[in-house]
Amino acid sequence: MSSKKKKRTSMMSGAGLVRFFEEVEAKVSISPYQLIFIAILFAVAVLVLGYLAPVLVP
């Protein structure tokens, strides 16, 4: 092997098409703790709304 790392290229990148998704940076960053808090808050809101306005099933 040469001193440079050999990288396998797909046919598209070999043909000159650029793979843009490799350079995408996230616009919004949410920590795992924030995500769990939001999920719990959403679940509690659904339960409270279900208690306050029950759905009538015929």
Contacts in CASP RR format, 6 or more apart in sequence:
PFRMAT RR
TARGET T0000
AUTHOR 0000-0000-0000
METHOD contacts of the structure
MODEL  1
MSSKKKKRTSMMSGAGLVRFFEEVEAKVSISPYQLIFIAILFAVAVLVLG
YLAPVLVP
10 19 0 8 1.000
12 19 0 8 1.000
13 19 0 8 1.000
30 38 0 8 1.000
END
